[in-house]
């Protein structure tokens, strides 16, 4: 019985750590996977894609320094953590008609890491 309880506690601890993501690993992945089009941090601005500072909680298609597709502007999406995770996994399933040329990431750990990194650029 003690072994089963110990296993359950370890499983729950591992799953909560996984859900939180690793911001450092996410930063490296962001640079390789997203950084060619998106920027974050001080001085971030739209380029091939919009800047992503404060993305969580922001309505889609609303930054002023990027020309969004009509699909994105009219999507009605508000970027929650869950919605962003779904978008990173399969962009065209979340916003049909998006111009973003990205096939998605299927590895949930990588998605969680990217989200943890993006959360470091949320307003305090």
SEDO-936282 format. One record per residue (C-alpha): x, y, z. Coordinates in nm, 2 decimals. Layout:
N
X	Y	Z;
...
***
This chain:
124
0.00	0.00	0.00;
0.28	0.24	0.09;
0.45	0.16	-0.24;
0.13	0.24	-0.44;
0.09	0.57	-0.25;
0.45	0.66	-0.32;
0.41	0.59	-0.69;
0.09	0.80	-0.70;
0.27	1.09	-0.53;
0.57	1.07	-0.78;
0.33	1.05	-1.07;
0.14	1.36	-0.96;
0.46	1.55	-0.90;
0.59	1.46	-1.24;
0.27	1.55	-1.42;
0.25	1.89	-1.24;
0.61	1.96	-1.33;
0.54	1.87	-1.69;
0.23	2.09	-1.69;
0.44	2.39	-1.57;
0.70	2.35	-1.85;
1.06	2.44	-1.85;
1.10	2.81	-1.95;
1.47	2.77	-2.03;
1.42	2.48	-2.26;
1.12	2.66	-2.41;
1.34	2.97	-2.48;
1.58	2.75	-2.68;
1.30	2.59	-2.87;
1.13	2.92	-2.93;
1.45	3.06	-3.08;
1.49	2.76	-3.32;
1.12	2.71	-3.40;
0.94	3.04	-3.36;
1.21	3.31	-3.35;
1.24	3.34	-3.72;
0.90	3.51	-3.74;
0.81	3.61	-3.38;
0.99	3.82	-3.12;
0.95	3.86	-2.75;
1.11	4.08	-2.48;
1.21	4.44	-2.47;
1.20	4.59	-2.82;
0.99	4.31	-2.96;
0.78	4.41	-3.26;
0.60	4.25	-3.55;
0.79	4.12	-3.84;
0.70	3.81	-4.04;
0.47	3.74	-3.74;
0.34	3.94	-3.45;
0.54	4.00	-3.14;
0.42	3.77	-2.85;
0.48	3.98	-2.54;
0.17	3.94	-2.32;
0.01	3.69	-2.56;
-0.18	3.50	-2.29;
-0.51	3.68	-2.24;
-0.48	3.89	-2.55;
-0.75	3.87	-2.82;
-0.61	3.73	-3.15;
-0.53	3.98	-3.42;
-0.51	4.29	-3.21;
-0.15	4.41	-3.19;
-0.10	4.73	-3.38;
0.24	4.66	-3.54;
0.14	4.36	-3.75;
-0.10	4.31	-4.05;
-0.31	4.01	-3.95;
-0.51	3.79	-4.19;
-0.89	3.84	-4.19;
-0.92	3.49	-4.05;
-0.71	3.58	-3.74;
-0.88	3.92	-3.69;
-1.22	3.77	-3.71;
-1.15	3.45	-3.52;
-1.29	3.57	-3.19;
-1.00	3.38	-3.02;
-0.86	3.50	-2.69;
-0.52	3.34	-2.63;
-0.56	3.14	-2.32;
-0.29	2.89	-2.23;
-0.50	2.60	-2.35;
-0.59	2.78	-2.68;
-0.23	2.86	-2.74;
-0.13	2.50	-2.68;
-0.39	2.39	-2.93;
-0.27	2.65	-3.18;
0.10	2.55	-3.14;
0.00	2.19	-3.20;
-0.22	2.25	-3.50;
-0.26	2.62	-3.61;
-0.51	2.57	-3.89;
-0.74	2.37	-3.67;
-0.77	2.66	-3.43;
-0.78	2.94	-3.68;
-0.88	2.81	-4.02;
-0.74	3.04	-4.29;
-0.45	3.16	-4.08;
-0.15	3.28	-4.29;
0.10	3.13	-4.04;
0.31	2.87	-4.23;
0.38	2.63	-3.95;
0.28	2.26	-3.94;
0.26	2.25	-3.56;
0.44	2.06	-3.28;
0.29	1.73	-3.16;
0.52	1.69	-2.86;
0.32	1.81	-2.56;
0.64	1.86	-2.34;
0.78	2.09	-2.61;
0.45	2.28	-2.62;
0.45	2.32	-2.24;
0.81	2.44	-2.25;
0.73	2.71	-2.51;
0.43	2.82	-2.31;
0.64	2.84	-1.99;
0.88	3.06	-2.19;
0.61	3.29	-2.33;
0.47	3.32	-1.97;
0.79	3.50	-1.87;
0.69	3.78	-2.10;
0.35	3.84	-1.94;
0.29	4.17	-1.76;
0.35	4.14	-1.39;
***
